[in-house]
Amino acid sequence: MMNTIVQTAERVGPGFSVDGMLLARQRTRQAISDIARRVQPGMVEEDAVAMAKELLIQSGMKLSWHPTRVRFGVNTIKPMKQASVAGVVLQENDIFFLDIAPRVDAWEGDGGASFIVGYQPEYKKCARDAETLFHDVRNVWEKERLTGLELYAYADKVAQSMGWELNFDLPGHRVSEFPHAAIHTGSLAEFEMTPSAVRWILEIHLRDPQKRFGAFFEDMLLADEYYSC
């Protein structure tokens, strides 16, 4: 029965390609850096979203299976499916994050990261901790072969020890040739087997317990060698 569950959750379609998936990941990570460099204090969030979409299209990628998101300030605490407060302006000392899901040919990209403008130690710590926790969980996956369920239980425990809340509305998911929803729609946090590489997105969304701000980091679940450069 368990083998059947794994085969269903991790199956791929005829267009699946490890090289294609890694290319989509590489292009996604590059786009995140390119978009973030163009975000400046004084921008309205909606204008940043429009800029991000335009850059992705100009880069030859397709806007794909979830909306392109740029979240400023107070909107960084919100679950992704909850709309932002309109008209939020990025301040001189502020935090923002990106969450993009472009498609490169047949293959889905998905990635996110948080960024700081100015100097605010709490924002800086939250952004750093989100990325640190991502890699901590990823290393536990690689070394201990935990299930998806166990990985998120571990992430929750560590997030609390860091002084943050882990948002379980962002529980990780499959990624594949487009569209992955035709293959599997369940979350990584509910997957009761050890997830395979190049098939899952690990999402970490940390929130300030006082609900003032949050930080986000997500990337494909891969071994250390893919993060060495």
N, C-alpha and C positions, 0 to 999 in steps of 0.2 A: 504493500500500500504506500509506504513512504517513498519508494523509488518512483511510483506513479505520480505522486505529488510533486517531487523534484522535477521529473521530466516535464510535467505540465507547466510548472512555474518557470522553468529555465529553458524551455524549448525555444528554438529560433526558426525563422522562416527561410525560404530558399535564397533570399538576398543577403543573409547574414555573412559578415566578413569581419574577422578580428582586425585586420589592417584598416578596413573602412571605419570601424567603430573607434579605433585609436586615432585615425585622422580627424574624425568628427570631434573627438575630445580635444585634440591639439588645437583645432581651429576655434573651438569654444573657449578654451583657456586664453588664447590670444585675443579673442574678441572682448573678453572680460577686461583684460588689461587696457585695450584700446579705448573702450567705452569709459572706463574709470578715469583715464587721463583727461577726458573731455568734460567731466563733471566738475563744476566750479561753484563756490559759494555765490549765492544770489540767483541761482537757477531755480525754477519752479519744477517740481517733480514731474509733472506731465510733459514738460519740454524735454526733460532728460530721457523719458521713455521714448518720445518721438525720435530723439537723436540716436538712441540705442538701436531702434528698429531700422533707421536709415543706414547706420553703419553696417549692420548685419547684412542688409540687402546689397549695399555697395561692395561688401566683401565676397559676394557671390553665394551667400547662404540663404536659406529659406526660413522665414518665420514659421515655426513648426507647431508642436502639439500642446504647448501652453503659452500663455501671454508672456511677452517680454516685460520684465519687472525691474524698476529702479525704485527703491524705497528710501525716503529721507526721514531722519529724525524720529518723530513720534510714530511714523508709519512702520518703523522697523520692528515694532512689537507684534504686528498683526500677522495672523495666519495668511498664507499666500492666497487662499481662496476668498479672503475678506478684502473688500475694496479699500484702497487708501483714502484717508481724509484728503479732500481736494485742496489744491492750492498751497501745499506745504513747500516752503522755500528753504533751501540748504543754507545754513548759517555759517559764520566764519569759524566757529568751533562746533563741529557736528559729526554725525556718523551717517553713512548710507551703505546700502548693499545692492548688488545686482543678482538677478536670477534669470538666466536666459536658457532657451531650449531650441537652438537653431538646428536645421537639418542640412547635412552635407551629402548631396546626392541621395542615396537611399537610407543613410544612417543618421540616427538621432544623436545629437549632442545635448548635454545638460550640465550646467555648472553655475556656481554662485560664489561670491566672496564679498567681504565687508571692507570698507575703507573709511579712513578718518581724515577730516580736514581740520586744520588748526591744531590745537592742543587741548585735549580733555582726557585726563588719565583713565577715567572709568570707561569711556568709549574705546580707548586704545586697548585696555585690558580685555574688554568683551570681545572685540574683533580678534585679538590674538588668541584668546581662549577658545573661540569657536573653531579656528583652524587647528589649534593644538589638539583639541578634543577629537576632531575629525581624524587626525593621524593616530592618536592614541587608540581609538576604536578600530581603525584600519589595521594597526599593528597587532591588536589582540585577535582580530579576525585571521590575520595571516599566520600567527604563531600558535594560536590555541584552537583555531577552527570552530569558533562558536557559531551557534545558529543566529539568524537574523533577530529573533526574539531576544536572545541572550545579549547580543551586541547593543541593542537599545536599552535593555535593563542596565547594562554596564555604563552606557553613556549617561543615563539618568543619574546614576549614583555619583559618577565623577563630576557631572555638571553641578550637582548640589554641593559637592565638596569645594568647588571653585566659587561658589556663591551665586550661581545662576539657576534659572529654571530651564529645563529642556522642553521645547514645544513638541508634543507628540502629534500635532496636526501636520507635521512634516516628517513622516516615518520611513522615508526611503522608498524606492520603487525600481521596477525593471526598466531597462533601456535596451533597444535593439534596432534592427532596421525598422523604418517607419511603417505603420504605427505600432508601438509596443502594446497598446491597449487591446489590439486584436489577438495578442499572444497571452498576456497576463496582466491583470489589473490589481493584484494584491500588493500589500506593502512589504518592505523589507522587515519592518518591526514585527510583523506577524508570521514571517517565514520560519518554520520550525526545523529547518535543515541548514547546513553550512552553505552560504551563498557562494557561487562561483565568480571568478573574475570576469570582467568585460561584459557582465550581464546586469549589474545592479548599480544604482546611484545611492550613495550614503549621504544623507542630509543631516546637518546639525544646525539647529536654530536655538540660540540661547537668548533668554530674556531676563532683564533686570527684574528682581522680585517685586519692585515697586512699580513695574509696568511703565517705566520712563523711556526705555530704549532697548534694542536688541541687536544681535549680530548673527550672520548666517554664513555658512560655508558648506558647499556640496561639490562632489566630484565622483567620478567612477571608482568603484571598488577595485583596486589594483595593488600589485605587490610594490615593495619599496623601490625597485629599480626604476619605476616610472616617475618617481618624485625626486630623483637624485640630482637633477639639473635645475 
